[in-house]
């Protein structure tokens, strides 16, 4: 097998690319050799491997395992399942690391790898090190063995450990992603009434794309909740680490709003704790955490970056606008959408029994959805730096945690480079439409100044 490894597939916190263009079996083999080398040089011998439901995943799994075993480590195959199930396997089995083959929420022709080494996120410089190893073929050699483990029932049992939620009527949309079989097992153990959509795993995603952060992908769930008059609905991305939700009226409960709900029971149990959210989250969330007696902390977008910051600050809970929710002390720090669903059900019961009422009580903010602008891998970072330079010259109030988050009298706007795609990401939030229009005009002006076609309209 050729040892080609395309460096364009390297990302800030995982490896991802378009299968057949920037990612293929030769890359998977090289990644396996590099990861095996890192495991062995750290004193380890075994690695867990799982994969999502994408068409290309089995082929990449075969090549990855060839690389791992040729690197002298044993492989424990966990099979088809959501990424959090692989995280669970890595945390509970006698292994020294884990790799999930997954394209996450990206289009069907994408795939990639999420990695954990000795219970810690493997990202950034670690991934660059694998690229260096591939270029130099600086690899350990050996002959590893392969075994299989059926862990799904143990994983589902862990999701429900200590469950104290209510008996709600809930709709569940798995989007034909890898979460489907887990949700089928989970709802059989939950009280209440449950209606399932698209639990059959199909990498062609025939019903809708599995990304619950885009409201158009929640249309089927909204219809189900309305038709059955359910209490609320839950949705998952392609590899089960992002959660989406709608209330009984079909309104989206966005990631920062979910975090505001989940934070209250956590802060009752751990008064004064730090709660982390990413730079895309609403100011209303940070205000709510402070109101509840917690310490709000704004941090960079990216699941590995958030996990690392949680350990640094001993934060029990964190979340992103993208629907990644992290529980630390009682659930290994995974971003697990299935577990977040269970905890959300519990929180709704503890906070009065109605997700719709909780949504009603939230501050009325006017904001844009996540706006994305195509940009090359190199150019997207240059644009952000150009914007930061202009803002500094103008004396603007800028938070540089991740890109540029600009505070004004109207509210705030954000421009940052995506960690996973060749795009710039923008968002704005204000207290009224006129303020939002002014914020979007500022984004437009900055994009135009850097030669990027601006967004044409505000409102969400």
C-alpha positions as CSV (number, residue, x, y, z in Angstrom):
1,X,0.0,0.0,0.0
2,X,1.3,3.5,-0.8
3,X,2.1,5.6,2.2
4,X,0.7,8.8,0.8
5,X,-0.7,11.1,3.4
6,X,-2.4,14.3,2.1
7,X,-1.6,17.1,4.6
8,X,-4.7,19.1,3.4
9,X,-6.7,16.6,5.5
10,X,-5.2,17.9,8.7
11,X,-7.4,20.1,10.8
12,X,-7.2,21.8,14.2
13,X,-8.7,19.0,16.2
14,X,-9.3,16.0,14.0
15,X,-8.5,14.7,10.5
16,X,-11.1,15.2,7.8
17,X,-11.3,15.2,4.0
18,X,-13.2,14.4,0.9
19,X,-13.0,10.7,0.2
20,X,-11.2,10.0,-3.1
21,X,-9.8,13.6,-3.3
22,X,-8.0,14.5,0.0
23,X,-8.6,11.3,2.0
24,X,-8.4,7.6,1.2
25,X,-7.2,4.2,2.4
26,X,-3.5,5.1,2.0
27,X,-4.1,8.0,4.4
28,X,-5.9,5.7,6.9
29,X,-3.0,3.3,6.8
30,X,-0.5,6.1,7.5
31,X,-2.6,7.5,10.3
32,X,-2.8,4.0,11.8
33,X,1.0,3.6,11.6
34,X,1.6,7.1,13.1
35,X,-1.0,6.6,15.9
36,X,0.4,3.1,16.7
37,X,3.8,4.7,17.0
38,X,2.6,7.3,19.4
39,X,0.8,4.7,21.5
40,X,3.9,2.4,21.7
41,X,6.3,5.2,22.5
42,X,3.9,6.2,25.4
43,X,4.1,2.6,26.7
44,X,0.8,1.4,25.3
45,X,-0.2,-1.7,23.4
46,X,-4.0,-1.6,22.5
47,X,-6.3,0.7,20.6
48,X,-10.1,0.7,20.2
49,X,-11.5,1.5,16.7
50,X,-15.1,2.4,15.8
51,X,-16.7,3.8,12.7
52,X,-19.9,5.7,11.7
53,X,-22.4,4.8,9.0
54,X,-20.8,6.5,6.0
55,X,-20.4,4.5,2.9
56,X,-16.6,4.9,3.0
57,X,-16.1,4.1,6.6
58,X,-15.7,0.2,6.4
59,X,-12.9,0.6,3.7
60,X,-11.1,3.2,5.8
61,X,-11.5,1.0,8.9
62,X,-9.8,-1.9,7.1
63,X,-6.8,0.3,6.1
64,X,-6.6,2.0,9.5
65,X,-6.4,-1.4,11.3
66,X,-3.8,-2.6,8.8
67,X,-1.7,0.5,9.8
68,X,-2.3,0.0,13.5
69,X,-1.4,-3.6,13.6
70,X,1.6,-3.1,11.3
71,X,2.7,-0.5,13.9
72,X,2.7,-3.3,16.5
73,X,-0.5,-2.5,18.5
74,X,-3.5,-4.7,19.1
75,X,-6.9,-3.4,17.9
76,X,-10.2,-3.9,19.6
77,X,-13.0,-3.3,17.1
78,X,-16.2,-1.7,18.6
79,X,-17.9,-1.7,15.2
80,X,-20.6,0.6,13.8
81,X,-21.8,3.2,16.3
82,X,-21.7,6.9,17.4
83,X,-18.5,8.6,18.2
84,X,-19.4,8.8,22.0
85,X,-19.6,5.0,22.1
86,X,-16.0,4.8,21.0
87,X,-15.1,7.4,23.6
88,X,-16.9,5.2,26.2
89,X,-14.9,2.2,25.0
90,X,-11.6,4.0,25.3
91,X,-12.5,5.1,28.8
92,X,-13.7,1.7,30.1
93,X,-11.9,-1.0,28.2
94,X,-8.2,-1.9,28.8
95,X,-6.9,0.1,25.9
96,X,-4.4,2.9,25.6
97,X,-6.2,5.0,22.9
98,X,-9.1,5.1,20.5
99,X,-9.9,6.2,16.9
100,X,-13.4,6.8,15.5
101,X,-13.8,6.9,11.7
102,X,-16.4,9.6,11.1
103,X,-17.3,12.5,8.9
104,X,-19.5,13.9,11.7
105,X,-22.0,16.4,10.4
106,X,-20.3,17.0,7.1
107,X,-21.7,16.0,3.7
108,X,-21.7,12.4,2.7
109,X,-18.5,12.4,0.7
110,X,-16.5,13.5,3.7
111,X,-14.9,11.3,6.2
112,X,-12.3,11.5,8.9
113,X,-10.8,10.4,12.2
114,X,-11.3,11.5,15.8
115,X,-8.7,10.3,18.2
116,X,-8.1,9.9,22.0
117,X,-4.7,8.9,23.5
118,X,-4.6,7.7,27.1
119,X,-8.0,9.3,27.9
120,X,-6.9,12.7,26.5
121,X,-7.9,14.5,23.3
122,X,-5.5,14.0,20.5
123,X,-5.4,17.1,18.4
124,X,-3.4,20.1,17.1
125,X,0.3,19.4,17.5
126,X,-0.4,15.7,18.0
127,X,-2.1,15.5,14.5
128,X,0.8,17.5,13.0
129,X,3.2,15.0,14.5
130,X,1.4,12.1,12.7
131,X,1.8,14.1,9.4
132,X,5.5,14.4,10.1
133,X,5.8,10.7,10.9
134,X,4.1,9.8,7.6
135,X,6.4,12.1,5.6
136,X,9.5,10.6,7.2
137,X,8.1,7.1,7.7
138,X,9.2,7.4,11.3
139,X,7.1,4.4,12.5
140,X,7.4,1.6,14.9
141,X,6.9,-1.9,13.4
142,X,5.3,-5.1,14.7
143,X,2.4,-7.5,14.4
144,X,-0.7,-6.6,16.3
145,X,-3.8,-8.8,16.8
146,X,-7.4,-7.8,16.2
147,X,-10.4,-8.7,18.4
148,X,-14.1,-7.6,18.5
149,X,-16.2,-6.3,21.4
150,X,-19.9,-5.8,21.5
151,X,-20.2,-2.8,23.8
152,X,-23.5,-1.1,22.7
153,X,-25.6,-2.6,25.6
154,X,-23.1,-1.5,28.2
155,X,-22.9,1.9,26.6
156,X,-26.7,2.3,26.7
157,X,-26.8,1.1,30.3
158,X,-24.2,3.8,31.2
159,X,-26.4,6.5,29.5
160,X,-29.2,5.6,31.9
161,X,-27.1,5.1,35.1
162,X,-28.9,7.0,37.9
163,X,-31.6,8.2,35.5
164,X,-34.2,10.5,37.3
165,X,-36.1,12.0,34.4
166,X,-39.8,12.1,33.8
167,X,-42.3,10.3,31.6
168,X,-42.5,12.6,28.6
169,X,-43.8,12.1,25.0
170,X,-40.8,12.7,22.8
171,X,-39.9,12.5,19.1
172,X,-36.4,11.3,18.1
173,X,-34.8,12.0,14.7
174,X,-31.6,10.1,14.1
175,X,-31.2,11.3,10.5
176,X,-30.0,7.8,9.4
177,X,-26.8,8.5,11.3
178,X,-24.9,6.2,13.6
179,X,-27.0,7.1,16.6
180,X,-30.0,5.1,15.4
181,X,-29.4,1.7,16.9
182,X,-28.4,3.3,20.2
183,X,-31.6,5.3,20.3
184,X,-33.7,2.3,19.5
185,X,-32.3,0.5,22.6
186,X,-32.4,3.6,24.8
187,X,-36.1,4.5,24.3
188,X,-37.1,0.9,25.3
189,X,-35.6,1.6,28.7
190,X,-37.0,5.1,29.2
191,X,-40.5,5.8,30.7
192,X,-43.0,7.8,28.6
193,X,-44.0,7.6,24.9
194,X,-41.4,7.7,22.2
195,X,-41.7,8.1,18.4
196,X,-38.7,7.4,16.2
197,X,-37.6,8.8,12.9
198,X,-34.8,7.5,10.5
199,X,-33.0,5.1,12.9
200,X,-31.8,2.9,10.1
201,X,-28.2,3.7,9.4
202,X,-27.7,4.8,5.8
203,X,-24.7,6.7,4.7
204,X,-26.6,8.1,1.7
205,X,-28.8,10.1,4.3
206,X,-31.9,9.6,2.1
207,X,-34.3,11.7,4.3
208,X,-32.2,14.7,5.3
209,X,-28.7,15.6,6.1
210,X,-27.8,14.8,9.7
211,X,-26.9,18.2,11.1
212,X,-29.4,19.4,13.7
213,X,-27.8,22.9,13.8
214,X,-29.4,23.7,10.4
215,X,-33.1,24.3,11.0
216,X,-34.2,22.9,7.6
217,X,-32.9,19.5,8.8
218,X,-35.5,19.5,11.6
219,X,-38.5,19.8,9.4
220,X,-39.5,16.1,9.8
221,X,-39.1,16.3,13.5
222,X,-41.2,19.4,13.7
223,X,-43.9,17.7,11.7
224,X,-43.8,14.7,14.0
225,X,-44.1,16.7,17.2
226,X,-47.0,18.7,15.7
227,X,-48.8,15.7,14.4
228,X,-48.5,13.6,17.6
229,X,-48.7,16.7,19.9
230,X,-45.5,15.6,21.6
231,X,-43.8,17.4,24.5
232,X,-40.6,18.0,22.5
233,X,-38.3,16.5,19.9
234,X,-34.6,15.6,19.9
235,X,-32.3,15.1,16.9
236,X,-28.7,14.0,16.3
237,X,-25.9,14.5,13.8
238,X,-24.2,11.8,11.8
239,X,-22.0,10.5,14.5
240,X,-24.1,11.2,17.6
241,X,-22.0,13.9,19.3
242,X,-24.3,16.9,18.4
243,X,-27.8,17.3,19.8
244,X,-30.6,19.4,18.4
245,X,-34.0,20.0,20.1
246,X,-37.4,21.6,19.4
247,X,-40.0,22.4,22.0
248,X,-43.7,21.4,21.9
249,X,-44.5,24.4,19.6
250,X,-41.8,23.4,17.1
251,X,-39.4,26.1,18.0
252,X,-35.7,25.3,17.9
253,X,-33.9,25.2,21.3
254,X,-30.4,26.1,20.2
255,X,-27.2,24.8,21.7
256,X,-26.6,27.8,24.0
257,X,-30.2,27.6,25.1
258,X,-29.9,23.9,25.9
259,X,-26.8,24.7,27.9
260,X,-28.7,27.3,29.9
261,X,-31.2,24.7,30.8
262,X,-28.7,22.0,31.6
263,X,-26.6,24.4,33.7
264,X,-29.3,25.0,36.4
265,X,-29.3,21.5,37.9
266,X,-25.6,21.3,37.6
267,X,-25.1,24.5,39.6
268,X,-27.6,23.4,42.2
269,X,-25.3,20.4,42.7
270,X,-22.0,22.3,42.4
271,X,-22.6,25.9,43.4
272,X,-20.2,28.4,41.9
273,X,-18.8,26.0,39.3
274,X,-17.3,27.1,36.0
275,X,-19.5,26.6,33.0
276,X,-17.8,26.9,29.6
277,X,-19.4,27.9,26.3
278,X,-17.9,28.7,22.9
279,X,-17.5,32.2,21.3
280,X,-20.7,31.7,19.2
281,X,-23.0,31.5,22.3
282,X,-25.5,34.1,23.2
283,X,-24.6,36.7,25.8
284,X,-27.9,35.7,27.4
285,X,-26.3,32.3,28.3
286,X,-23.3,33.9,30.0
287,X,-25.6,36.2,31.9
288,X,-27.8,33.3,33.0
289,X,-24.9,31.3,34.3
290,X,-23.8,34.2,36.4
291,X,-27.4,34.8,37.6
292,X,-27.4,31.1,38.8
293,X,-24.2,31.7,40.7
294,X,-21.9,30.0,38.3
295,X,-18.7,31.3,36.6
296,X,-19.2,31.7,32.9
297,X,-16.2,31.2,30.7
298,X,-16.1,31.9,27.0
299,X,-13.7,29.6,25.0
300,X,-12.7,28.6,21.6
301,X,-14.9,26.5,19.4
302,X,-13.8,22.9,18.9
303,X,-14.6,19.7,20.9
304,X,-11.0,18.9,21.8
305,X,-10.3,22.5,22.8
306,X,-13.3,22.6,25.0
307,X,-12.5,19.2,26.6
308,X,-9.0,20.4,27.4
309,X,-10.2,23.7,28.9
310,X,-12.7,21.7,31.1
311,X,-9.9,19.8,32.6
312,X,-7.8,22.9,33.2
313,X,-10.7,24.7,35.0
314,X,-12.4,21.7,36.6
315,X,-15.6,22.7,34.9
316,X,-18.5,20.1,35.3
317,X,-20.3,21.3,32.1
318,X,-19.6,22.9,28.8
319,X,-21.3,23.3,25.5
320,X,-21.1,24.8,22.0
321,X,-23.7,26.4,19.7
322,X,-23.0,23.3,17.4
323,X,-24.8,21.1,19.9
324,X,-21.8,19.5,21.5
325,X,-22.5,19.2,25.2
326,X,-19.9,18.0,27.6
327,X,-20.4,16.6,31.1
328,X,-17.2,16.1,33.0
329,X,-17.2,14.5,36.4
330,X,-19.9,11.9,36.0
331,X,-19.5,11.1,32.4
332,X,-15.8,11.1,31.4
333,X,-15.9,14.5,29.7
334,X,-17.4,13.2,26.5
335,X,-19.4,15.3,24.0
336,X,-22.2,12.7,23.9
337,X,-25.5,13.8,22.4
338,X,-27.3,10.6,23.6
339,X,-26.2,11.4,27.2
340,X,-27.1,15.1,26.7
341,X,-30.6,14.0,25.7
342,X,-31.0,11.9,28.9
343,X,-29.7,14.8,31.0
344,X,-32.0,17.2,29.2
345,X,-35.1,15.1,30.0
346,X,-33.9,15.1,33.6
347,X,-33.4,18.8,33.6
348,X,-36.9,19.5,32.1
349,X,-38.5,17.4,34.9
350,X,-36.5,19.2,37.6
351,X,-37.3,22.6,36.2
352,X,-41.0,22.3,36.0
353,X,-41.8,19.6,33.4
354,X,-42.1,21.7,30.2
355,X,-39.4,22.5,27.7
356,X,-41.9,24.9,26.0
357,X,-42.2,26.9,29.2
358,X,-38.5,27.0,29.7
359,X,-38.1,28.2,26.1
360,X,-40.8,30.9,26.7
361,X,-38.9,32.2,29.8
362,X,-35.7,32.9,27.8
363,X,-34.8,36.5,26.9
364,X,-36.1,37.6,23.5
365,X,-33.0,38.1,21.5
366,X,-32.8,38.7,17.7
367,X,-29.9,36.9,16.0
368,X,-28.6,35.5,12.8
369,X,-28.1,31.8,12.2
370,X,-24.6,30.6,11.7
371,X,-23.5,32.3,8.4
372,X,-20.9,30.6,6.3
373,X,-18.7,32.1,3.6
374,X,-16.6,30.0,1.3
375,X,-12.9,30.6,1.7
376,X,-9.7,28.7,1.0
377,X,-7.9,26.9,3.9
378,X,-5.1,29.6,4.0
379,X,-7.2,32.6,3.0
380,X,-9.8,32.1,5.8
381,X,-7.2,32.8,8.5
382,X,-5.8,35.7,6.6
383,X,-9.2,37.3,6.4
384,X,-9.7,37.0,10.1
385,X,-6.4,38.6,10.8
386,X,-7.1,41.4,8.4
387,X,-10.4,42.1,10.2
388,X,-8.7,42.0,13.6
389,X,-6.1,44.5,12.3
390,X,-8.7,46.9,11.1
391,X,-10.7,46.6,14.3
392,X,-7.7,47.3,16.4
393,X,-6.9,50.4,14.3
394,X,-10.5,51.6,14.8
395,X,-10.4,51.0,18.6
396,X,-13.2,48.5,18.7
397,X,-14.1,46.4,21.7
398,X,-12.9,43.0,20.5
399,X,-12.7,39.6,22.3
400,X,-9.9,37.6,20.5
401,X,-10.6,34.2,22.1
402,X,-11.4,32.6,18.8
403,X,-11.5,35.0,15.8
404,X,-13.1,38.4,16.4
405,X,-16.1,38.8,18.7
406,X,-17.0,42.5,18.6
407,X,-19.1,44.1,21.3
408,X,-21.1,47.2,20.4
409,X,-24.0,49.2,21.9
410,X,-26.4,47.1,19.7
411,X,-25.0,43.7,20.8
412,X,-22.2,41.6,19.3
413,X,-21.0,40.0,16.1
414,X,-18.5,37.3,15.5
415,X,-16.2,36.3,12.6
416,X,-14.0,33.3,12.8
417,X,-12.4,30.6,10.6
418,X,-14.0,27.2,10.8
419,X,-12.0,24.4,12.3
420,X,-13.4,21.7,10.0
421,X,-14.3,23.3,6.6
422,X,-12.9,25.8,4.1
423,X,-15.3,28.5,5.3
424,X,-15.5,31.7,7.4
425,X,-18.2,31.6,10.1
426,X,-20.2,34.7,11.2
427,X,-22.9,35.3,13.7
428,X,-24.6,38.4,15.3
429,X,-27.0,39.0,18.1
430,X,-29.0,42.1,19.2
431,X,-32.0,43.1,21.3
432,X,-34.0,44.2,18.3
433,X,-34.0,43.9,14.5
434,X,-32.7,47.4,13.8
435,X,-29.7,46.7,16.0
436,X,-29.1,43.4,14.3
437,X,-29.3,45.1,10.9
438,X,-26.5,47.5,12.0
439,X,-24.4,44.5,13.2
440,X,-24.8,42.6,10.0
441,X,-23.8,45.8,8.1
442,X,-20.6,45.8,10.1
443,X,-19.9,42.2,9.1
444,X,-20.7,43.0,5.5
445,X,-18.3,45.9,5.5
446,X,-15.4,43.9,7.0
447,X,-16.0,41.0,4.6
448,X,-16.1,43.3,1.6
449,X,-12.9,45.0,2.7
450,X,-11.2,41.6,2.5
451,X,-12.8,40.7,-0.8
452,X,-15.3,38.3,0.5
453,X,-18.9,38.4,-0.8
454,X,-21.1,39.6,2.1
455,X,-24.3,38.3,3.5
456,X,-27.3,40.1,2.2
457,X,-29.9,39.9,4.9
458,X,-30.2,39.8,8.7
459,X,-32.7,38.2,11.0
460,X,-33.4,34.7,12.3
